[in-house]
Amino acid sequence: MAFRAIIFALLSLFISPAFGQTETAPILDKVDVVTLAALDKITTQLSTIEIRQDETVHFGTLEITLRYCRTNPPEEKPETSAFLEITDVGHNNQSKKVFSGWMFASSPALSPLEHPVYDVWVKDCKMVSGPASLPRE
């Protein structure tokens, strides 16, 4: 019986989570991030915007939300696509959904945002680890 107790005590040292382990950073989920190009046709200002999945970013009077993005693996035909929801808040704060659907990097004219002031198109999609939102500048 004493032999079993000694074996159990030794095994518990090796199985114990505190034995021989150093503190590690918490495991963070991977999140989709899309890179968009956005053009203000009035000012001719071209901007690059990064949006994490389910995050909303403002560009002019637009609110752009990424729902999903995907890039084909290297062995397939190159294609990056993103499902975006775009709302125009306007200057009088009356929201109007102006786009909801897939945009494709290889064919921006296939499913474009049709807006008199702004153009938005997909450039890239990637997966990143980190907090739920990107740091703001």
CYANA upper distance limits for C-alpha pairs under 8 A (distance plus 0.5 A):
  1 MET  CA      5 ALA  CA      7.02
  2 ALA  CA      6 ILE  CA      6.81
  3 PHE  CA      7 ILE  CA      6.79
  4 ARG  CA      8 PHE  CA      6.52
  5 ALA  CA      9 ALA  CA      6.59
  6 ILE  CA     10 LEU  CA      6.71
  7 ILE  CA     11 LEU  CA      6.59
  8 PHE  CA     12 SER  CA      6.55
  9 ALA  CA     13 LEU  CA      7.00
 10 LEU  CA     14 PHE  CA      7.28
 11 LEU  CA     15 ILE  CA      6.62
 12 SER  CA     16 SER  CA      6.16
 13 LEU  CA     19 PHE  CA      6.85
 14 PHE  CA     19 PHE  CA      6.82
 15 ILE  CA     19 PHE  CA      7.93
 17 PRO  CA     21 GLN  CA      7.54
 28 LEU  CA    129 SER  CA      6.37
 28 LEU  CA    130 GLY  CA      6.20
 28 LEU  CA    131 PRO  CA      7.71
 29 ASP  CA    129 SER  CA      6.30
 29 ASP  CA    130 GLY  CA      7.25
 30 LYS  CA    127 MET  CA      6.46
 30 LYS  CA    128 VAL  CA      5.75
 30 LYS  CA    129 SER  CA      4.95
 30 LYS  CA    130 GLY  CA      7.44
 31 VAL  CA     52 ARG  CA      7.22
 31 VAL  CA     53 GLN  CA      6.95
 31 VAL  CA    127 MET  CA      5.87
 31 VAL  CA    128 VAL  CA      5.89
 31 VAL  CA    129 SER  CA      6.74
 31 VAL  CA    130 GLY  CA      8.13
 31 VAL  CA    132 ALA  CA      8.24
 32 ASP  CA     52 ARG  CA      6.25
 32 ASP  CA     53 GLN  CA      5.82
 32 ASP  CA     68 TYR  CA      7.45
 32 ASP  CA     69 CYS  CA      6.78
 32 ASP  CA     70 ARG  CA      8.39
 32 ASP  CA    125 CYS  CA      7.50
 32 ASP  CA    126 LYS  CA      6.34
 32 ASP  CA    127 MET  CA      5.15
 32 ASP  CA    128 VAL  CA      7.06
 33 VAL  CA     50 GLU  CA      6.99
 33 VAL  CA     51 ILE  CA      5.93
 33 VAL  CA     52 ARG  CA      4.83
 33 VAL  CA     53 GLN  CA      6.63
 33 VAL  CA     69 CYS  CA      7.78
 33 VAL  CA    125 CYS  CA      6.21
 33 VAL  CA    126 LYS  CA      5.87
 33 VAL  CA    127 MET  CA      6.51
 33 VAL  CA    128 VAL  CA      7.46
 34 VAL  CA     50 GLU  CA      6.10
 34 VAL  CA     51 ILE  CA      5.92
 34 VAL  CA     52 ARG  CA      7.04
 34 VAL  CA     53 GLN  CA      8.43
 34 VAL  CA     66 LEU  CA      7.90
 34 VAL  CA     69 CYS  CA      6.98
 34 VAL  CA     82 ALA  CA      7.74
 34 VAL  CA    122 VAL  CA      7.85
 34 VAL  CA    123 LYS  CA      8.15
 34 VAL  CA    124 ASP  CA      6.30
 34 VAL  CA    125 CYS  CA      4.87
 34 VAL  CA    126 LYS  CA      6.99
 35 THR  CA     48 THR  CA      7.33
 35 THR  CA     49 ILE  CA      6.14
 35 THR  CA     50 GLU  CA      5.06
 35 THR  CA     51 ILE  CA      7.19
 35 THR  CA    122 VAL  CA      6.83
 35 THR  CA    123 LYS  CA      5.99
 35 THR  CA    124 ASP  CA      5.52
 35 THR  CA    125 CYS  CA      6.60
 36 LEU  CA     48 THR  CA      6.22
 36 LEU  CA     49 ILE  CA      5.58
 36 LEU  CA     50 GLU  CA      6.83
 36 LEU  CA    120 VAL  CA      7.23
 36 LEU  CA    121 TRP  CA      6.11
 36 LEU  CA    122 VAL  CA      5.11
 36 LEU  CA    123 LYS  CA      5.82
 36 LEU  CA    124 ASP  CA      7.59
 37 ALA  CA     46 LEU  CA      7.49
 37 ALA  CA     47 SER  CA      6.25
 37 ALA  CA     48 THR  CA      5.22
 37 ALA  CA     49 ILE  CA      6.77
 37 ALA  CA    120 VAL  CA      6.23
 37 ALA  CA    121 TRP  CA      5.92
 37 ALA  CA    122 VAL  CA      6.89
 37 ALA  CA    123 LYS  CA      7.03
 38 ALA  CA     46 LEU  CA      6.22
 38 ALA  CA     47 SER  CA      5.64
 38 ALA  CA     48 THR  CA      6.80
 38 ALA  CA     49 ILE  CA      7.72
 38 ALA  CA     59 PHE  CA      8.31
 38 ALA  CA    118 TYR  CA      7.53
 38 ALA  CA    119 ASP  CA      6.13
 38 ALA  CA    120 VAL  CA      4.90
 38 ALA  CA    121 TRP  CA      7.09
 39 LEU  CA     44 THR  CA      6.97
 39 LEU  CA     45 GLN  CA      6.25
 39 LEU  CA     46 LEU  CA      5.02
 39 LEU  CA     47 SER  CA      6.85
 39 LEU  CA    118 TYR  CA      6.07
 39 LEU  CA    119 ASP  CA      5.54
 39 LEU  CA    120 VAL  CA      6.92
 40 ASP  CA     44 THR  CA      5.80
 40 ASP  CA     45 GLN  CA      5.74
 40 ASP  CA     46 LEU  CA      7.04
 40 ASP  CA     60 GLY  CA      8.30
 40 ASP  CA    117 VAL  CA      6.48
 40 ASP  CA    118 TYR  CA      5.37
 40 ASP  CA    119 ASP  CA      7.29
 41 LYS  CA     45 GLN  CA      7.76
 41 LYS  CA    116 PRO  CA      8.44
 41 LYS  CA    117 VAL  CA      5.77
 41 LYS  CA    118 TYR  CA      6.31
 41 LYS  CA    119 ASP  CA      7.90
 42 ILE  CA    117 VAL  CA      6.90
 51 ILE  CA     55 GLU  CA      6.72
 51 ILE  CA     56 THR  CA      7.68
 51 ILE  CA     57 VAL  CA      7.26
 51 ILE  CA     65 THR  CA      7.95
 51 ILE  CA     66 LEU  CA      6.94
 51 ILE  CA    134 LEU  CA      8.28
 52 ARG  CA     66 LEU  CA      7.06
 52 ARG  CA    132 ALA  CA      8.15
 52 ARG  CA    133 SER  CA      7.08
 52 ARG  CA    134 LEU  CA      7.71
 53 GLN  CA     65 THR  CA      8.12
 53 GLN  CA     66 LEU  CA      5.55
 53 GLN  CA     67 ARG  CA      5.94
 53 GLN  CA     68 TYR  CA      6.67
 53 GLN  CA     69 CYS  CA      8.39
 54 ASP  CA     65 THR  CA      6.58
 54 ASP  CA     66 LEU  CA      5.85
 54 ASP  CA     67 ARG  CA      5.78
 54 ASP  CA     68 TYR  CA      8.49
 55 GLU  CA     65 THR  CA      6.07
 55 GLU  CA     66 LEU  CA      6.71
 55 GLU  CA    133 SER  CA      7.71
 56 THR  CA     63 GLU  CA      6.69
 56 THR  CA     64 ILE  CA      5.84
 56 THR  CA     65 THR  CA      4.82
 56 THR  CA     66 LEU  CA      7.53
 57 VAL  CA     63 GLU  CA      6.12
 57 VAL  CA     64 ILE  CA      5.76
 57 VAL  CA     65 THR  CA      7.03
 58 HIS  CA     62 LEU  CA      6.09
 58 HIS  CA     63 GLU  CA      5.11
 58 HIS  CA     64 ILE  CA      6.77
 59 PHE  CA     63 GLU  CA      6.99
 59 PHE  CA     64 ILE  CA      8.03
 61 THR  CA     88 ASP  CA      6.13
 61 THR  CA     89 VAL  CA      5.93
 61 THR  CA     90 GLY  CA      5.78
 61 THR  CA     91 HIS  CA      7.51
 62 LEU  CA     86 ILE  CA      7.04
 62 LEU  CA     87 THR  CA      6.09
 62 LEU  CA     88 ASP  CA      5.01
 62 LEU  CA     89 VAL  CA      6.56
 62 LEU  CA     90 GLY  CA      8.08
 63 GLU  CA     86 ILE  CA      6.12
 63 GLU  CA     87 THR  CA      5.64
 63 GLU  CA     88 ASP  CA      6.84
 63 GLU  CA     89 VAL  CA      7.60
 64 ILE  CA     84 LEU  CA      7.39
 64 ILE  CA     85 GLU  CA      6.41
 64 ILE  CA     86 ILE  CA      5.07
 64 ILE  CA     87 THR  CA      7.12
 65 THR  CA     84 LEU  CA      6.21
 65 THR  CA     85 GLU  CA      5.67
 65 THR  CA     86 ILE  CA      6.85
 66 LEU  CA     82 ALA  CA      7.75
 66 LEU  CA     83 PHE  CA      6.76
 66 LEU  CA     84 LEU  CA      5.34
 66 LEU  CA     85 GLU  CA      7.12
 67 ARG  CA     82 ALA  CA      8.10
 67 ARG  CA     83 PHE  CA      6.02
 67 ARG  CA     84 LEU  CA      6.39
 67 ARG  CA     85 GLU  CA      7.92
 68 TYR  CA     82 ALA  CA      6.12
 68 TYR  CA     83 PHE  CA      5.63
 68 TYR  CA     84 LEU  CA      7.88
 69 CYS  CA     80 THR  CA      7.94
 69 CYS  CA     81 SER  CA      6.14
 69 CYS  CA     82 ALA  CA      4.54
 69 CYS  CA     83 PHE  CA      6.68
 69 CYS  CA    125 CYS  CA      6.53
 69 CYS  CA    126 LYS  CA      8.45
 70 ARG  CA     80 THR  CA      6.21
 70 ARG  CA     81 SER  CA      5.95
 70 ARG  CA     82 ALA  CA      6.86
 70 ARG  CA    125 CYS  CA      6.53
 70 ARG  CA    126 LYS  CA      7.98
 71 THR  CA     78 PRO  CA      8.07
 71 THR  CA     79 GLU  CA      6.29
 71 THR  CA     80 THR  CA      4.82
 71 THR  CA     81 SER  CA      7.03
 71 THR  CA    124 ASP  CA      8.13
 71 THR  CA    125 CYS  CA      6.48
 71 THR  CA    126 LYS  CA      7.77
 72 ASN  CA     76 GLU  CA      6.61
 72 ASN  CA     77 LYS  CA      7.47
 72 ASN  CA     78 PRO  CA      6.47
 72 ASN  CA     79 GLU  CA      6.07
 72 ASN  CA     80 THR  CA      7.04
 73 PRO  CA     78 PRO  CA      8.13
 74 PRO  CA     78 PRO  CA      7.53
 78 PRO  CA    106 SER  CA      8.46
 79 GLU  CA    104 PHE  CA      7.68
 79 GLU  CA    105 ALA  CA      7.07
 79 GLU  CA    106 SER  CA      6.65
 80 THR  CA    104 PHE  CA      6.42
 80 THR  CA    105 ALA  CA      5.85
 80 THR  CA    106 SER  CA      7.66
 80 THR  CA    122 VAL  CA      8.08
 80 THR  CA    123 LYS  CA      8.05
 80 THR  CA    124 ASP  CA      6.64
 80 THR  CA    125 CYS  CA      6.87
 81 SER  CA    102 TRP  CA      7.04
 81 SER  CA    103 MET  CA      6.06
 81 SER  CA    104 PHE  CA      4.94
 81 SER  CA    105 ALA  CA      6.64
 81 SER  CA    122 VAL  CA      7.60
 81 SER  CA    125 CYS  CA      8.04
 82 ALA  CA    102 TRP  CA      5.92
 82 ALA  CA    103 MET  CA      5.89
 82 ALA  CA    104 PHE  CA      7.19
 82 ALA  CA    122 VAL  CA      7.57
 82 ALA  CA    125 CYS  CA      8.19
 83 PHE  CA    100 SER  CA      7.84
 83 PHE  CA    101 GLY  CA      5.72
 83 PHE  CA    102 TRP  CA      4.81
 83 PHE  CA    103 MET  CA      6.90
 84 LEU  CA     99 PHE  CA      7.89
 84 LEU  CA    100 SER  CA      6.23
 84 LEU  CA    101 GLY  CA      6.16
 84 LEU  CA    102 TRP  CA      6.84
 84 LEU  CA    103 MET  CA      7.84
 85 GLU  CA     97 LYS  CA      8.10
 85 GLU  CA     99 PHE  CA      6.18
 85 GLU  CA    100 SER  CA      4.87
 85 GLU  CA    101 GLY  CA      7.19
 86 ILE  CA     97 LYS  CA      6.51
 86 ILE  CA     98 VAL  CA      6.30
 86 ILE  CA     99 PHE  CA      5.46
 86 ILE  CA    100 SER  CA      6.79
 87 THR  CA     95 SER  CA      6.86
 87 THR  CA     96 LYS  CA      6.00
 87 THR  CA     97 LYS  CA      4.69
 87 THR  CA     98 VAL  CA      5.97
 87 THR  CA     99 PHE  CA      7.41
 88 ASP  CA     95 SER  CA      6.13
 88 ASP  CA     96 LYS  CA      5.76
 88 ASP  CA     97 LYS  CA      6.68
 88 ASP  CA     98 VAL  CA      6.86
 89 VAL  CA     93 ASN  CA      5.60
 89 VAL  CA     94 GLN  CA      6.10
 89 VAL  CA     95 SER  CA      4.73
 89 VAL  CA     96 LYS  CA      6.90
 90 GLY  CA     94 GLN  CA      6.67
 90 GLY  CA     95 SER  CA      7.20
 98 VAL  CA    113 LEU  CA      7.82
 98 VAL  CA    114 GLU  CA      8.01
 98 VAL  CA    115 HIS  CA      8.03
 99 PHE  CA    113 LEU  CA      6.55
 99 PHE  CA    114 GLU  CA      8.35
101 GLY  CA    111 SER  CA      8.30
102 TRP  CA    111 SER  CA      7.30
103 MET  CA    107 SER  CA      8.47
103 MET  CA    108 PRO  CA      7.14
103 MET  CA    110 LEU  CA      8.13
103 MET  CA    111 SER  CA      6.10
103 MET  CA    112 PRO  CA      7.34
103 MET  CA    121 TRP  CA      7.47
103 MET  CA    122 VAL  CA      6.93
104 PHE  CA    108 PRO  CA      6.19
104 PHE  CA    110 LEU  CA      7.90
104 PHE  CA    111 SER  CA      7.82
104 PHE  CA    121 TRP  CA      8.31
104 PHE  CA    122 VAL  CA      6.82
105 ALA  CA    121 TRP  CA      7.49
105 ALA  CA    122 VAL  CA      5.44
105 ALA  CA    123 LYS  CA      6.04
105 ALA  CA    124 ASP  CA      7.71
107 SER  CA    111 SER  CA      8.33
108 PRO  CA    112 PRO  CA      6.50
108 PRO  CA    121 TRP  CA      6.64
108 PRO  CA    122 VAL  CA      7.91
112 PRO  CA    119 ASP  CA      8.49
112 PRO  CA    120 VAL  CA      8.11
112 PRO  CA    121 TRP  CA      7.84
113 LEU  CA    119 ASP  CA      6.80
113 LEU  CA    120 VAL  CA      6.85
113 LEU  CA    121 TRP  CA      8.40
114 GLU  CA    119 ASP  CA      7.93
115 HIS  CA    119 ASP  CA      7.32
